[in-house]
Amino acid sequence: MLFYAEALKQNKPQFVLIDERKLLYSWIPENQEWIDLVITPISLELELKKHAIIQNEDIFLAVAVEQLMNETNAKNLTTRFFEDFEEAEKWLLKK
């Protein structure tokens, strides 16, 4: 996750697409809190415009990611969840 934070800082993207279809583990509450306190403020500081997440088919993993995006800081990000890449990409590029 620190690599992701550094990539955000270096590249300063306007849009981010995260593909979680191959995620093998659930985000435990401690990791969710850490992401909200460390990673999300970077996204907010960089004024990330849109954040698309392609969800895992496993309902428990998908719910964990949705919970993560409902953390205090993450609520300030414009985020949508998708089932496939094309749909997510289309939304990110739509003006």
C-alpha angles and dihedrals in degrees: 000000000000088000088056091051091051092047090053092051094047099043101032095205124195092210133033128195117194118191109204097168091110096042107136101190139042123248105252116217093256091055091046090054092046092051090049093050099039112021102032095055089056090054090048093047090052089049093235104199103203135012117195122190123193103210129228116246090233104095093212093054092045092051091050090055091047089051089051091055089052093061116118100266096032090061087072093062123089099238134167131181123225140183098215141031098241093054092048093047092049091053093047093052096043112107 
